[in-house]
């Protein structure tokens, strides 16, 4: 399983439509509206990097209002629960 974080810059008038489109795509788990150099962040889970590439190049980039994207692939993930468990070893 591959997790990708896709940063999307889009025209403000198209933001809501792009957001809705993303949520309807297979593998898109969450979409965040953010401040900064990009407008949306999509968290995607797919069975391969190729499926993420298809989503970005064949769907997202073709949307009216999408100006730019930047895609990052996660190597590993951890959560606050993971960190608590790691430091809780032997404290019974």
C-alpha positions as CSV (number, residue, x, y, z in Angstrom):
1,X,0.0,0.0,0.0
2,X,1.3,3.4,-0.9
3,X,0.4,6.6,0.9
4,X,0.7,9.9,-1.0
5,X,0.3,13.5,0.0
6,X,-0.8,15.6,-2.9
7,X,-0.5,19.4,-2.6
8,X,-2.8,21.3,-5.0
9,X,-2.8,24.9,-6.0
10,X,-6.1,26.0,-7.5
11,X,-8.2,29.0,-8.5
12,X,-10.2,30.2,-5.5
13,X,-13.5,30.2,-7.4
14,X,-13.0,26.4,-8.2
15,X,-11.9,25.3,-4.7
16,X,-15.2,23.7,-3.7
17,X,-15.7,21.8,-6.9
18,X,-12.2,20.5,-6.9
19,X,-12.6,19.5,-3.2
20,X,-15.7,17.5,-4.0
21,X,-14.2,15.9,-7.0
22,X,-11.2,14.7,-5.0
23,X,-13.5,13.2,-2.3
24,X,-15.3,11.1,-4.9
25,X,-12.0,9.5,-6.2
26,X,-11.0,6.0,-5.1
27,X,-8.2,6.0,-2.6
28,X,-8.6,9.6,-1.5
29,X,-9.0,9.4,2.3
30,X,-9.0,13.0,3.3
31,X,-8.9,16.5,1.8
32,X,-7.8,19.5,3.7
33,X,-8.2,23.2,2.8
34,X,-4.9,24.9,3.9
35,X,-3.2,28.2,3.9
36,X,0.2,28.8,2.3
37,X,1.6,28.1,-1.1
38,X,-1.0,25.4,-1.9
39,X,-4.8,25.5,-1.3
40,X,-5.7,21.8,-0.8
41,X,-3.9,18.7,0.6
42,X,-5.2,15.3,-0.4
43,X,-4.2,12.2,1.5
44,X,-4.3,9.2,-0.9
45,X,-3.9,5.5,-0.3
46,X,-3.3,3.3,-3.4
47,X,-2.0,-0.1,-4.2
48,X,0.9,1.3,-6.3
49,X,2.7,4.5,-7.2
50,X,1.4,4.1,-10.7
51,X,-2.2,4.5,-9.5
52,X,-1.3,7.7,-7.7
53,X,0.5,9.0,-10.9
54,X,-2.7,8.3,-12.9
55,X,-4.8,10.1,-10.4
56,X,-2.6,13.2,-10.6
57,X,-1.8,13.3,-14.3
58,X,-5.0,12.0,-15.8
59,X,-7.6,13.4,-13.4
60,X,-6.4,16.2,-11.1
61,X,-4.2,18.0,-13.6
62,X,-7.1,18.0,-16.1
63,X,-9.5,19.7,-13.7
64,X,-10.5,23.2,-14.6
65,X,-9.0,25.5,-12.0
66,X,-6.0,23.3,-11.0
67,X,-2.9,25.4,-11.4
68,X,-0.2,23.2,-9.9
69,X,0.4,20.1,-7.8
70,X,3.3,18.6,-5.8
71,X,3.1,14.9,-4.8
72,X,5.0,13.4,-1.9
73,X,5.2,9.7,-1.1
74,X,5.3,8.6,2.5
75,X,8.1,6.2,3.5
76,X,6.8,5.6,7.0
77,X,4.2,6.9,9.4
78,X,3.9,7.3,13.1
79,X,1.3,8.7,15.4
80,X,1.2,9.9,19.0
81,X,-0.1,6.4,20.0
82,X,3.0,4.8,18.4
83,X,5.3,7.2,20.3
84,X,3.5,6.5,23.6
85,X,3.8,2.7,23.1
86,X,7.4,3.0,22.2
87,X,8.2,4.8,25.5
88,X,5.8,2.7,27.6
89,X,7.8,-0.5,27.1
90,X,8.5,-2.1,30.5
91,X,6.4,0.4,32.5
92,X,3.8,-2.1,33.8
